[in-house]
Amino acid sequence: MSGTEPHLSSDYQTTLGEFLKAQSERALYEASLLSKEFIEQGVGPEEIVALHTETLERLLPGVPVMERARIMGLSLQFLLEIMISYGIRYKEYLDLRMTETTRAIQMQMEVERIRAEEAARLEQARAQERMRAQEEAMQSKEEFLAFIAHELRTPMTAIRGSIEYALHRAREEGSERVQKALANAERGLERLMHLSDELLQLSREEQMDLTLRLESLPLREFLEAIIEESRPRATEKGMALRFEPEEPIPTIVGDRQWLLTALDNLISNAIKYTEPDGQVTVRTTNHARRLQIDVIDTGTGIPESALPHIFEKYYRVRDASGGFVKGTGLGLTLVKNIVERHGGDVRVQSQVGRGSTFSIYLPLDLPAADSTDT
């Protein structure tokens, strides 16, 4: 494309082609490195999406429609890795600029203390302008997150339709191999759409759009519904998913959708990081003025050094090889913000090799929150 350096287009095609052939972690790592060059060359998200589309067109001529749908689904994981790395590097760039601006303001304010009153007033006006620029930079960062989420959602929705159509045709024609490949692509696409939703939800929350619509929630029915939605994922991995409520089970007051998002995030993580034959348990405990909901897994656990940072935005734990685990680093931040908006808090205990326990504490001293399930 006209706005991209020729070597970047060539590197993108080479790296994408390698990933489509082997789905290797090395190709994903090289994809994340491309994001730095995109920022240095001034290539924006829209141009990256356009470059991705053009590159696919060059790679897919003559490919059958069902194979094309599978490849396009796989390519979205590659695009998402670049977009996530782009967003994180862009945030670091903005943070650096804001830090430099803050230091400049502090130094100049110190100097202005010995200047005449008129000069001090002038500098104060300049400082206010710099602060306004910082606020605009922060706003642009949040708008960027929302933009990525929306831009990813559009092509993923189109690809999802193609995969569903091809899967339907494959079932009619009895092709088990194609059915399996398309089913895998469909699951991967669902994961990408979940990550896109996560980005969008966090962006809305940071722009003060986390509006709570409070209602009475019978806790047994609420938690059982979430657990049943998660059970197929646990069953597919050969894991046990248990519900251990303490009686009597109270009714709480909260926003159904936001609390569902928080609990689904914790349960999904527990399933994701627990090996087959492991176990995930959702347990409730009643206290005097609050309810405790634990999500307990027998998974890989979290290193002690990572625990103080686990709820920080964009933080990702390193795996045994020293690389970052897959994900945006946004999910647990969103969980923390949702719980705190409900007047509660969230904690974590973990031991490497033995599993983790995430505990949500919600107040019971709100109107209608002290009734019990029958």
Secondary structure, 3 states (H helix, E strand, C coil): CCCCCHHHHHHHHHHHHHHHHHCCHHHHHHHHHHHHHHHHCCCCHHHHHHHHHHHHHHHCCCCCHHHHHHHHHHHHHHHHHHHHHHHHHHHHHHHHHHHHHHHHHHHHHHHHCCCCHHHHHHHHHHHHHHHHHHHHHHHHHHHHHHHHHHHHHHHHHHHHHHHHHHHHHHHHHCCHHHHHHHHHHHHHHHHHHHHHHHHHHHHHHHCCCCCCCEEEEEHHHHHHHHHHHHHHHHHHCCCEEEEECCCCCEEEEEEHHHHHHHHHHHHHHHHHCCCCCCEEEEEEEECCCEEEEEEEECCCCCCHHHHHHCCCCCCCCECCCCCECCCCCCHHHHHHHHHHHCCCEEEEEEECCCEEEEEEEEECCCCCCCCECC
